[in-house]
Amino acid sequence: MGRIALAGFAVAAADLASLLAGWEAGHPVFKPLLMPLLVAYALTRGAPRLLVAALLFGWGGDLALLFDAEAAFLVGMGSFAVGHVCYLVLFGRRAAHPLLGGAYALALVGTVALLWGDLPADLRVPVAGYSLLLTAMAFRSSALGPRAGLGGALFLLSDTLIATGVADWPQLPRPDFWIMATYLAAQYLLATGVMASGNRAYGRGAALPGEHSER
C-alpha cells in the first residue's frame, strides 16, 4: 500500500476516532484533509478528470458543512450536487438493473414524504431536489459493479442520516460518526469502483467517459 493511501486511512481513522470520542477539536482538523488525500491517491492511479472533479466538489461540501448555518448547509448541498452530476456523466450509459431502480424510486418517495413535514419550510424543495439527484447517482453507480454500487448506496444512507438530523428526528448515539463513516466508505468505494471499472472496460490507463485518450 502506498504512502498516500496509508496517510488517507490514518487521517480517516483519526477523524472517526475523534467523533467517536466526542473530541470536537479533531473533526475540523482532520475532515478537510480527507478528500484531498483521496484525490491524490486517485491521481496516482490515473483517475479520469470527472472523478477528480466529483471528489473535489465533495471536498467543497465537506468544508461548507463544517459551519453550523443554514446558508452553509445549502452551499454544501449544492457542492455535493455538482459532484453527483460529475459522477452521473462519468457513469455514462451503462445499464443498471431496472428492479434496483424501482427500489431506489420507492426509497426516494418514501423518505422525502416522511421527512417533508419535519424539515424547515425553506429547505423542503432544495432537499427534495438534491435527494432526487443523489438517488439517481446511487442507482446509476450500480452499473459499474458491486463496489461502486455499494458506494452509491452508502452515500445515500449518509445523506439520509444528515437529513433526519435536519428534520430533528431521534438520532443514533454519536450521529456524526455514522454519517462520516458511511460517507468516507462511499467516496472510497465510488472512486476505486470507477477506476476498477475503467481498467476492466478500457484497459489499464485508458480513458473513461470525460477523459480523452493519449493513444
Phi and psi restraints in degrees (value plus and minus 20) as a CYANA .aco file:
   2 GLY   PHI     -93.1   -53.1
   2 GLY   PSI     148.0   188.0
   3 ARG   PHI     -84.7   -44.7
   3 ARG   PSI     -58.2   -18.2
   4 ILE   PHI     -85.4   -45.4
   4 ILE   PSI     -62.9   -22.9
   5 ALA   PHI     -82.4   -42.4
   5 ALA   PSI     -63.7   -23.7
   6 LEU   PHI     -81.3   -41.3
   6 LEU   PSI     -62.3   -22.3
   7 ALA   PHI     -82.6   -42.6
   7 ALA   PSI     -61.3   -21.3
   8 GLY   PHI     -82.4   -42.4
   8 GLY   PSI     -65.8   -25.8
   9 PHE   PHI     -85.3   -45.3
   9 PHE   PSI     -57.1   -17.1
  10 ALA   PHI     -85.4   -45.4
  10 ALA   PSI     -64.2   -24.2
  11 VAL   PHI     -87.6   -47.6
  11 VAL   PSI     -60.1   -20.1
  12 ALA   PHI     -81.0   -41.0
  12 ALA   PSI     -64.0   -24.0
  13 ALA   PHI     -83.0   -43.0
  13 ALA   PSI     -60.3   -20.3
  14 ALA   PHI     -85.5   -45.5
  14 ALA   PSI     -60.8   -20.8
  15 ASP   PHI     -84.2   -44.2
  15 ASP   PSI     -67.9   -27.9
  16 LEU   PHI     -85.2   -45.2
  16 LEU   PSI     -58.1   -18.1
  17 ALA   PHI     -84.6   -44.6
  17 ALA   PSI     -58.9   -18.9
  18 SER   PHI     -85.5   -45.5
  18 SER   PSI     -57.7   -17.7
  19 LEU   PHI     -89.0   -49.0
  19 LEU   PSI     -61.3   -21.3
  20 LEU   PHI     -86.6   -46.6
  20 LEU   PSI     -55.0   -15.0
  21 ALA   PHI    -104.3   -64.3
  21 ALA   PSI     -28.6    11.4
  22 GLY   PHI      56.1    96.1
  22 GLY   PSI       1.5    41.5
  23 TRP   PHI    -104.9   -64.9
  23 TRP   PSI      76.2   116.2
  24 GLU   PHI     -86.3   -46.3
  24 GLU   PSI     -46.9    -6.9
  25 ALA   PHI     -93.1   -53.1
  25 ALA   PSI     -40.4    -0.4
  26 GLY   PHI     -94.3   -54.3
  26 GLY   PSI     -61.4   -21.4
  27 HIS   PHI     -81.0   -41.0
  27 HIS   PSI     -65.3   -25.3
  28 PRO   PHI     -84.8   -44.8
  28 PRO   PSI     -40.0     0.0
  29 VAL   PHI    -103.6   -63.6
  29 VAL   PSI     -66.9   -26.9
  30 PHE   PHI    -103.3   -63.3
  30 PHE   PSI     -57.9   -17.9
  31 LYS   PHI     -78.0   -38.0
  31 LYS   PSI     -63.9   -23.9
  32 PRO   PHI     -84.6   -44.6
  32 PRO   PSI     -34.5     5.5
  33 LEU   PHI    -108.4   -68.4
  33 LEU   PSI     -36.1     3.9
  34 LEU   PHI     -88.5   -48.5
  34 LEU   PSI     -74.2   -34.2
  35 MET   PHI     -88.5   -48.5
  35 MET   PSI     -59.1   -19.1
  36 PRO   PHI     -77.8   -37.8
  36 PRO   PSI     -56.9   -16.9
  37 LEU   PHI     -88.0   -48.0
  37 LEU   PSI     -58.5   -18.5
  38 LEU   PHI     -87.5   -47.5
  38 LEU   PSI     -58.1   -18.1
  39 VAL   PHI     -81.9   -41.9
  39 VAL   PSI     -66.1   -26.1
  40 ALA   PHI     -80.4   -40.4
  40 ALA   PSI     -62.2   -22.2
  41 TYR   PHI     -82.5   -42.5
  41 TYR   PSI     -64.8   -24.8
  42 ALA   PHI     -82.7   -42.7
  42 ALA   PSI     -59.8   -19.8
  43 LEU   PHI     -84.6   -44.6
  43 LEU   PSI     -55.1   -15.1
  44 THR   PHI     -87.8   -47.8
  44 THR   PSI     -36.6     3.4
  45 ARG   PHI    -127.5   -87.5
  45 ARG   PSI      -1.4    38.6
  46 GLY   PHI      51.2    91.2
  46 GLY   PSI      16.5    56.5
  47 ALA   PHI     -83.7   -43.7
  47 ALA   PSI     124.2   164.2
  48 PRO   PHI     -88.2   -48.2
  48 PRO   PSI     136.3   176.3
  49 ARG   PHI     -79.5   -39.5
  49 ARG   PSI     -57.1   -17.1
  50 LEU   PHI     -86.2   -46.2
  50 LEU   PSI     -53.0   -13.0
  51 LEU   PHI     -87.3   -47.3
  51 LEU   PSI     -64.2   -24.2
  52 VAL   PHI     -79.3   -39.3
  52 VAL   PSI     -63.5   -23.5
  53 ALA   PHI     -82.3   -42.3
  53 ALA   PSI     -63.0   -23.0
  54 ALA   PHI     -79.9   -39.9
  54 ALA   PSI     -63.2   -23.2
  55 LEU   PHI     -88.3   -48.3
  55 LEU   PSI     -57.3   -17.3
  56 LEU   PHI     -88.7   -48.7
  56 LEU   PSI     -58.0   -18.0
  57 PHE   PHI     -87.4   -47.4
  57 PHE   PSI     -52.9   -12.9
  58 GLY   PHI     -81.8   -41.8
  58 GLY   PSI     -60.0   -20.0
  59 TRP   PHI     -81.0   -41.0
  59 TRP   PSI     -62.6   -22.6
  60 GLY   PHI     -78.8   -38.8
  60 GLY   PSI     -61.4   -21.4
  61 GLY   PHI     -84.5   -44.5
  61 GLY   PSI     -60.6   -20.6
  62 ASP   PHI     -77.9   -37.9
  62 ASP   PSI     -66.1   -26.1
  63 LEU   PHI     -84.7   -44.7
  63 LEU   PSI     -62.5   -22.5
  64 ALA   PHI     -83.1   -43.1
  64 ALA   PSI     -59.6   -19.6
  65 LEU   PHI     -95.2   -55.2
  65 LEU   PSI     -24.0    16.0
  66 LEU   PHI     -90.6   -50.6
  66 LEU   PSI     -39.0     1.0
  67 PHE   PHI    -119.0   -79.0
  67 PHE   PSI     112.1   152.1
  68 ASP   PHI    -110.9   -70.9
  68 ASP   PSI      55.8    95.8
  69 ALA   PHI    -171.1  -131.1
  69 ALA   PSI     129.1   169.1
  70 GLU   PHI     -83.3   -43.3
  70 GLU   PSI     -58.3   -18.3
  71 ALA   PHI     -82.6   -42.6
  71 ALA   PSI     -61.1   -21.1
  72 ALA   PHI     -85.7   -45.7
  72 ALA   PSI     -57.3   -17.3
  73 PHE   PHI     -81.4   -41.4
  73 PHE   PSI     -63.2   -23.2
  74 LEU   PHI     -87.0   -47.0
  74 LEU   PSI     -60.5   -20.5
  75 VAL   PHI     -82.7   -42.7
  75 VAL   PSI     -65.0   -25.0
  76 GLY   PHI     -82.2   -42.2
  76 GLY   PSI     -62.7   -22.7
  77 MET   PHI     -83.4   -43.4
  77 MET   PSI     -58.8   -18.8
  78 GLY   PHI     -85.0   -45.0
  78 GLY   PSI     -59.8   -19.8
  79 SER   PHI     -86.3   -46.3
  79 SER   PSI     -63.3   -23.3
  80 PHE   PHI     -82.4   -42.4
  80 PHE   PSI     -57.5   -17.5
  81 ALA   PHI     -80.8   -40.8
  81 ALA   PSI     -62.3   -22.3
  82 VAL   PHI     -83.5   -43.5
  82 VAL   PSI     -58.7   -18.7
  83 GLY   PHI     -80.3   -40.3
  83 GLY   PSI     -59.9   -19.9
  84 HIS   PHI     -85.1   -45.1
  84 HIS   PSI     -57.0   -17.0
  85 VAL   PHI     -82.1   -42.1
  85 VAL   PSI     -61.8   -21.8
  86 CYS   PHI     -78.8   -38.8
  86 CYS   PSI     -64.4   -24.4
  87 TYR   PHI     -81.8   -41.8
  87 TYR   PSI     -64.7   -24.7
  88 LEU   PHI     -81.1   -41.1
  88 LEU   PSI     -62.9   -22.9
  89 VAL   PHI     -84.5   -44.5
  89 VAL   PSI     -59.8   -19.8
  90 LEU   PHI     -84.3   -44.3
  90 LEU   PSI     -56.6   -16.6
  91 PHE   PHI     -87.5   -47.5
  91 PHE   PSI     -43.9    -3.9
  92 GLY   PHI      46.4    86.4
  92 GLY   PSI    -164.8  -124.8
  93 ARG   PHI    -125.2   -85.2
  93 ARG   PSI      -1.6    38.4
  94 ARG   PHI     -78.6   -38.6
  94 ARG   PSI     123.7   163.7
  95 ALA   PHI    -103.4   -63.4
  95 ALA   PSI     113.5   153.5
  96 ALA   PHI    -129.0   -89.0
  96 ALA   PSI     135.8   175.8
  97 HIS   PHI     -87.6   -47.6
  97 HIS   PSI     107.5   147.5
  98 PRO   PHI     -83.6   -43.6
  98 PRO   PSI     -51.0   -11.0
  99 LEU   PHI     -85.1   -45.1
  99 LEU   PSI     -56.8   -16.8
 100 LEU   PHI     -84.7   -44.7
 100 LEU   PSI     -57.9   -17.9
 101 GLY   PHI     -80.3   -40.3
 101 GLY   PSI     -59.4   -19.4
 102 GLY   PHI     -84.3   -44.3
 102 GLY   PSI     -59.0   -19.0
 103 ALA   PHI     -85.6   -45.6
 103 ALA   PSI     -62.4   -22.4
 104 TYR   PHI     -85.4   -45.4
 104 TYR   PSI     -58.3   -18.3
 105 ALA   PHI     -83.1   -43.1
 105 ALA   PSI     -63.1   -23.1
 106 LEU   PHI     -83.3   -43.3
 106 LEU   PSI     -61.1   -21.1
 107 ALA   PHI     -83.0   -43.0
 107 ALA   PSI     -61.4   -21.4
 108 LEU   PHI     -82.2   -42.2
 108 LEU   PSI     -72.1   -32.1
 109 VAL   PHI     -82.6   -42.6
 109 VAL   PSI     -64.6   -24.6
 110 GLY   PHI     -84.4   -44.4
 110 GLY   PSI     -64.0   -24.0
 111 THR   PHI     -86.1   -46.1
 111 THR   PSI     -66.7   -26.7
 112 VAL   PHI     -83.8   -43.8
 112 VAL   PSI     -60.4   -20.4
 113 ALA   PHI     -83.5   -43.5
 113 ALA   PSI     -61.0   -21.0
 114 LEU   PHI     -90.6   -50.6
 114 LEU   PSI     -57.4   -17.4
 115 LEU   PHI     -99.8   -59.8
 115 LEU   PSI     -47.0    -7.0
 116 TRP   PHI     -68.3   -28.3
 116 TRP   PSI     -73.2   -33.2
 117 GLY   PHI     -88.6   -48.6
 117 GLY   PSI     -41.4    -1.4
 118 ASP   PHI    -116.8   -76.8
 118 ASP   PSI     -29.6    10.4
 119 LEU   PHI     -99.4   -59.4
 119 LEU   PSI     128.7   168.7
 120 PRO   PHI     -74.7   -34.7
 120 PRO   PSI     120.0   160.0
 121 ALA   PHI     -76.1   -36.1
 121 ALA   PSI     -58.5   -18.5
 122 ASP   PHI     -98.0   -58.0
 122 ASP   PSI     -26.0    14.0
 123 LEU   PHI    -123.9   -83.9
 123 LEU   PSI     -28.4    11.6
 124 ARG   PHI     -82.9   -42.9
 124 ARG   PSI     -70.5   -30.5
 125 VAL   PHI     -87.1   -47.1
 125 VAL   PSI     -66.9   -26.9
 126 PRO   PHI     -78.5   -38.5
 126 PRO   PSI     -61.2   -21.2
 127 VAL   PHI     -86.8   -46.8
 127 VAL   PSI     -60.8   -20.8
 128 ALA   PHI     -83.7   -43.7
 128 ALA   PSI     -64.1   -24.1
 129 GLY   PHI     -84.0   -44.0
 129 GLY   PSI     -62.8   -22.8
 130 TYR   PHI     -83.8   -43.8
 130 TYR   PSI     -60.5   -20.5
 131 SER   PHI     -82.1   -42.1
 131 SER   PSI     -57.7   -17.7
 132 LEU   PHI     -82.9   -42.9
 132 LEU   PSI     -65.4   -25.4
 133 LEU   PHI     -85.7   -45.7
 133 LEU   PSI     -64.3   -24.3
 134 LEU   PHI     -82.0   -42.0
 134 LEU   PSI     -63.3   -23.3
 135 THR   PHI     -85.1   -45.1
 135 THR   PSI     -58.9   -18.9
 136 ALA   PHI     -81.7   -41.7
 136 ALA   PSI     -62.3   -22.3
 137 MET   PHI     -83.1   -43.1
 137 MET   PSI     -64.8   -24.8
 138 ALA   PHI     -81.2   -41.2
 138 ALA   PSI     -63.6   -23.6
 139 PHE   PHI     -84.3   -44.3
 139 PHE   PSI     -68.2   -28.2
 140 ARG   PHI     -87.2   -47.2
 140 ARG   PSI     -47.2    -7.2
 141 SER   PHI     -81.7   -41.7
 141 SER   PSI     -48.7    -8.7
 142 SER   PHI     -85.0   -45.0
 142 SER   PSI     -39.0     1.0
 143 ALA   PHI     -87.9   -47.9
 143 ALA   PSI     -38.8     1.2
 144 LEU   PHI    -109.1   -69.1
 144 LEU   PSI     -26.6    13.4
 145 GLY   PHI     103.4   143.4
 145 GLY   PSI     154.2   194.2
 146 PRO   PHI     -80.7   -40.7
 146 PRO   PSI     -57.1   -17.1
 147 ARG   PHI     -83.7   -43.7
 147 ARG   PSI     -74.3   -34.3
 148 ALA   PHI     -84.3   -44.3
 148 ALA   PSI     -57.8   -17.8
 149 GLY   PHI     -81.5   -41.5
 149 GLY   PSI     -61.4   -21.4
 150 LEU   PHI     -85.5   -45.5
 150 LEU   PSI     -58.2   -18.2
 151 GLY   PHI     -79.9   -39.9
 151 GLY   PSI     -64.5   -24.5
 152 GLY   PHI     -82.3   -42.3
 152 GLY   PSI     -62.1   -22.1
 153 ALA   PHI     -84.1   -44.1
 153 ALA   PSI     -60.1   -20.1
 154 LEU   PHI     -89.2   -49.2
 154 LEU   PSI     -53.3   -13.3
 155 PHE   PHI     -82.6   -42.6
 155 PHE   PSI     -63.8   -23.8
 156 LEU   PHI     -81.7   -41.7
 156 LEU   PSI     -62.8   -22.8
 157 LEU   PHI     -83.0   -43.0
 157 LEU   PSI     -65.1   -25.1
 158 SER   PHI     -79.5   -39.5
 158 SER   PSI     -67.2   -27.2
 159 ASP   PHI     -92.4   -52.4
 159 ASP   PSI     -46.9    -6.9
 160 THR   PHI     -86.8   -46.8
 160 THR   PSI     -57.9   -17.9
 161 LEU   PHI     -82.8   -42.8
 161 LEU   PSI     -59.2   -19.2
 162 ILE   PHI     -82.4   -42.4
 162 ILE   PSI     -64.6   -24.6
 163 ALA   PHI     -82.8   -42.8
 163 ALA   PSI     -57.4   -17.4
 164 THR   PHI     -86.9   -46.9
 164 THR   PSI     -50.8   -10.8
 165 GLY   PHI     -88.8   -48.8
 165 GLY   PSI     -62.0   -22.0
 166 VAL   PHI     -82.3   -42.3
 166 VAL   PSI     -56.0   -16.0
 167 ALA   PHI     -99.6   -59.6
 167 ALA   PSI     -20.3    19.7
 168 ASP   PHI      43.4    83.4
 168 ASP   PSI      17.4    57.4
 169 TRP   PHI    -100.3   -60.3
 169 TRP   PSI     139.2   179.2
 170 PRO   PHI     -77.6   -37.6
 170 PRO   PSI     119.9   159.9
 171 GLN   PHI    -135.8   -95.8
 171 GLN   PSI     137.5   177.5
 172 LEU   PHI     -85.5   -45.5
 172 LEU   PSI     137.3   177.3
 173 PRO   PHI     -78.3   -38.3
 173 PRO   PSI     120.7   160.7
 174 ARG   PHI      31.7    71.7
 174 ARG   PSI      38.6    78.6
 175 PRO   PHI     -79.1   -39.1
 175 PRO   PSI     -54.5   -14.5
 176 ASP   PHI     -82.2   -42.2
 176 ASP   PSI     -52.6   -12.6
 177 PHE   PHI     -82.8   -42.8
 177 PHE   PSI     -67.4   -27.4
 178 TRP   PHI     -87.7   -47.7
 178 TRP   PSI     -57.0   -17.0
 179 ILE   PHI     -82.5   -42.5
 179 ILE   PSI     -67.3   -27.3
 180 MET   PHI     -91.0   -51.0
 180 MET   PSI     -58.0   -18.0
 181 ALA   PHI     -81.9   -41.9
 181 ALA   PSI     -65.7   -25.7
 182 THR   PHI     -91.2   -51.2
 182 THR   PSI     -55.5   -15.5
 183 TYR   PHI     -86.8   -46.8
 183 TYR   PSI     -66.8   -26.8
 184 LEU   PHI     -84.0   -44.0
 184 LEU   PSI     -62.6   -22.6
 185 ALA   PHI     -81.6   -41.6
 185 ALA   PSI     -59.3   -19.3
 186 ALA   PHI     -81.7   -41.7
 186 ALA   PSI     -71.4   -31.4
 187 GLN   PHI     -84.4   -44.4
 187 GLN   PSI     -59.4   -19.4
 188 TYR   PHI     -85.2   -45.2
 188 TYR   PSI     -65.7   -25.7
 189 LEU   PHI     -87.3   -47.3
 189 LEU   PSI     -58.9   -18.9
 190 LEU   PHI     -83.1   -43.1
 190 LEU   PSI     -67.3   -27.3
 191 ALA   PHI     -82.5   -42.5
 191 ALA   PSI     -69.6   -29.6
 192 THR   PHI     -91.0   -51.0
 192 THR   PSI     -51.2   -11.2
 193 GLY   PHI     -87.3   -47.3
 193 GLY   PSI     -60.4   -20.4
 194 VAL   PHI     -82.2   -42.2
 194 VAL   PSI     -66.0   -26.0
 195 MET   PHI     -87.3   -47.3
 195 MET   PSI     -59.5   -19.5
 196 ALA   PHI     -85.4   -45.4
 196 ALA   PSI     -59.8   -19.8
 197 SER   PHI     -84.1   -44.1
 197 SER   PSI     -60.0   -20.0
 198 GLY   PHI     -83.9   -43.9
 198 GLY   PSI     -60.4   -20.4
 199 ASN   PHI     -85.3   -45.3
 199 ASN   PSI     -58.5   -18.5
 200 ARG   PHI     -90.2   -50.2
 200 ARG   PSI     -61.9   -21.9
 201 ALA   PHI     -99.7   -59.7
 201 ALA   PSI     -53.8   -13.8
 202 TYR   PHI    -139.7   -99.7
 202 TYR   PSI     -29.5    10.5
 203 GLY   PHI      74.6   114.6
 203 GLY   PSI     125.4   165.4
 204 ARG   PHI     -77.3   -37.3
 204 ARG   PSI     110.5   150.5
 205 GLY   PHI      66.4   106.4
 205 GLY   PSI     -24.0    16.0
 206 ALA   PHI    -102.7   -62.7
 206 ALA   PSI     149.1   189.1
 207 ALA   PHI    -102.9   -62.9
 207 ALA   PSI     122.8   162.8
 208 LEU   PHI    -114.2   -74.2
 208 LEU   PSI     149.4   189.4
 209 PRO   PHI     -73.1   -33.1
 209 PRO   PSI     114.3   154.3
 210 GLY   PHI      71.2   111.2
 210 GLY   PSI     -16.4    23.6
 211 GLU   PHI    -157.6  -117.6
 211 GLU   PSI     105.0   145.0
 212 HIS   PHI    -100.2   -60.2
 212 HIS   PSI     132.5   172.5
 213 SER   PHI    -111.0   -71.0
 213 SER   PSI     122.8   162.8
 214 GLU   PHI    -108.8   -68.8
 214 GLU   PSI     -23.7    16.3
